[in-house]
Amino acid sequence: MKRLFTLILAAMLSLLGTSAFAQMAQGEYRMTAGGGFTMFSLTGSDSERVMDEILPGFYFGADIDYAFSTIEGLSVETGGYIMHYGKAFSFNKAEAKSYHANYLRIPINLKYEIPMDTDGFALAAYTGPRFNLGLAGNMFSTGVTYMGLMRPDAQWGFGISAIIQDAIVFRAGYDLGITKCIKDNSALGFNDLNVKRNSFCFGVGFAF
């Protein structure tokens, strides 16, 4: 997976010479492909962390940003991303375990972009729901691992992004879990069934 991720990023470097819209007018769109670093943690209804450690990973994918409104800078953004998480750690302080989880992530963002005085540079803020579908990984099976995750879950995210030279897009975002994500947590010795998955992403993309 890491080799594939490297090849995808290398291929996207060829897009640097392609121009993108600094600010889109109604009916225009921008496509972005990229990837980066991600991680998630599990919290209960009392906002305390269920796992002592976070699960790090990486992601890659593409999205399309469509200007649907007459208001300049306002757009809706959606796409698809492959999210891979994995780490070996001691969950119950007595036994070392290796956990892996992979998701297809579909965000739907309402986005507002503000061009700066410098040509080819803009800042944007966005928010909206994320729908995640578990694809593979040992954390999805309660019969195999100490903890089983729900294959589908939903989050609400918000973040910021910056567009440089009309081509390179940096973004950072945080997603709050809005649906429970653990199938059966009785093995945790933890009575709260309303465990949520919160995640953070930071990455770079190339617009065309």
C-alpha positions in Angstrom: 0.0 0.0 0.0 2.8 2.4 0.8 4.5 1.7 -2.5 1.2 2.3 -4.4 0.7 5.6 -2.4 4.2 6.7 -3.4 3.6 6.0 -7.1 0.3 7.9 -7.1 1.9 11.0 -5.5 4.8 10.8 -8.1 2.3 10.6 -10.9 0.4 13.6 -9.6 3.5 15.8 -9.7 3.1 15.9 -13.5 0.0 18.0 -12.9 1.9 20.9 -11.4 2.1 22.6 -14.8 -1.7 22.5 -15.2 -3.6 25.6 -14.3 -6.7 25.6 -12.1 -9.3 28.3 -11.2 -8.1 30.7 -8.6 -11.7 31.5 -7.8 -14.6 29.7 -9.6 -17.6 31.3 -11.1 -21.0 29.6 -11.0 -21.0 26.4 -13.0 -17.3 26.0 -12.9 -15.5 23.2 -11.1 -12.0 22.1 -9.9 -10.7 18.6 -9.5 -8.0 17.7 -7.0 -6.1 14.5 -6.4 -3.8 13.9 -3.4 -3.1 12.2 -0.1 -1.5 12.6 3.2 -1.4 11.7 6.9 -4.4 10.7 9.0 -5.1 9.2 12.4 -8.1 8.4 14.6 -9.0 7.9 18.2 -12.0 6.4 20.0 -14.0 8.4 22.6 -17.0 7.5 24.8 -20.0 9.7 25.5 -18.1 11.3 28.4 -15.5 12.5 25.9 -12.8 10.3 27.5 -10.6 8.3 25.1 -11.3 4.6 24.9 -8.0 3.6 23.5 -4.8 4.9 25.2 -3.2 5.4 21.8 -4.2 6.8 18.5 -4.2 4.7 15.3 -2.1 6.5 12.6 -2.3 6.0 8.8 -2.3 7.6 5.4 -4.9 8.3 2.7 -5.2 9.1 -1.0 -8.0 9.9 -3.4 -9.7 12.7 -5.4 -12.5 15.2 -5.1 -14.4 17.6 -7.3 -15.3 21.2 -6.2 -18.3 22.6 -7.9 -19.4 26.3 -7.8 -23.2 26.0 -7.6 -24.0 29.4 -6.3 -24.0 33.0 -7.7 -22.0 33.9 -4.5 -18.4 34.0 -5.5 -16.2 31.5 -3.6 -19.1 29.3 -2.4 -19.0 25.7 -3.7 -19.9 22.1 -2.8 -17.1 19.5 -2.7 -17.3 15.7 -2.7 -15.1 12.8 -3.7 -13.7 9.5 -2.6 -10.7 8.6 -0.4 -9.0 5.4 0.6 -8.0 5.6 4.3 -5.6 3.1 5.8 -4.9 2.9 9.5 -2.5 0.5 11.3 -0.3 0.1 14.3 1.0 -2.5 16.7 0.5 -1.6 20.4 -0.6 -2.9 23.7 -4.3 -2.2 24.2 -5.0 -3.7 27.6 -1.5 -3.0 29.0 -0.8 -6.8 29.1 -1.0 -8.1 25.5 0.5 -6.6 22.4 -1.8 -6.4 19.4 -1.6 -5.3 15.8 -4.7 -3.4 14.5 -5.5 -2.4 10.9 -8.6 -0.7 9.4 -9.3 0.5 5.9 -12.1 2.8 4.8 -13.7 4.3 1.8 -14.4 7.9 2.9 -16.9 10.0 1.0 -17.0 13.7 2.2 -19.6 16.2 1.3 -18.4 19.7 2.1 -19.9 23.2 1.9 -16.8 25.3 1.1 -16.0 29.0 0.9 -12.9 30.2 -0.8 -11.3 33.6 -0.4 -8.6 34.8 -2.9 -5.6 36.6 -1.4 -3.9 39.7 -2.9 -1.1 37.4 -4.3 -2.0 35.9 -7.7 -2.6 32.2 -7.6 -3.1 32.0 -3.8 -6.4 31.5 -1.9 -7.6 30.3 1.5 -10.8 28.2 2.1 -12.8 26.9 5.0 -15.2 23.9 4.7 -17.6 21.7 6.7 -19.9 18.8 6.1 -20.7 15.1 6.7 -18.3 12.2 6.0 -19.7 8.7 5.2 -17.2 5.9 5.9 -17.4 2.3 4.7 -15.0 -0.2 6.2 -13.3 -2.3 3.5 -10.9 -4.6 5.2 -8.8 -4.9 8.4 -8.8 -7.0 11.5 -10.5 -4.4 13.6 -13.8 -5.0 11.8 -14.2 -8.6 13.1 -15.1 -9.1 16.8 -14.5 -12.8 16.4 -10.8 -12.3 15.6 -9.7 -9.2 17.5 -10.2 -7.7 20.9 -12.3 -4.9 19.5 -14.6 -4.8 16.4 -15.4 -1.6 14.5 -18.7 -1.0 12.6 -18.1 -1.2 8.9 -20.2 2.0 8.2 -19.9 5.0 10.3 -20.5 8.7 9.9 -18.7 11.8 11.0 -19.0 15.6 10.8 -15.9 17.4 9.6 -14.5 20.9 9.3 -11.2 22.2 8.1 -9.2 24.7 6.1 -7.2 24.6 2.9 -4.8 26.8 0.9 -4.3 26.9 -2.8 -0.8 27.9 -4.0 0.0 28.9 -7.6 -3.4 27.7 -8.7 -2.2 24.1 -8.6 -1.0 22.9 -5.1 -3.6 22.4 -2.4 -2.7 22.0 1.3 -5.5 21.0 3.7 -6.0 20.1 7.3 -9.2 18.9 8.9 -10.8 17.2 11.9 -13.8 14.9 11.8 -16.0 14.3 14.8 -17.8 10.9 15.1 -21.6 11.2 15.0 -22.5 7.5 15.0 -21.3 4.7 17.2 -18.4 2.7 15.7 -17.9 -0.3 18.0 -19.9 -3.5 17.3 -19.6 -5.0 20.8 -17.4 -3.5 23.5 -18.2 -6.0 26.3 -14.7 -7.3 26.0 -13.4 -3.8 26.9 -14.9 -3.9 30.4 -16.5 -0.7 29.5 -20.2 -0.1 29.7 -20.6 2.9 27.4 -21.9 1.6 24.0 -21.9 5.0 22.4 -18.2 5.0 21.3 -17.4 7.5 18.5 -14.4 7.6 16.1 -12.7 11.0 15.7 -10.1 11.5 13.1 -7.5 14.1 11.9 -6.1 14.5 8.3 -3.3 16.6 6.9 -2.4 16.4 3.2 -1.5 17.9 -0.1 -3.2 17.7 -3.4 -2.8 18.8 -7.0 -5.6 20.7 -8.8 -6.4 20.5 -12.5 
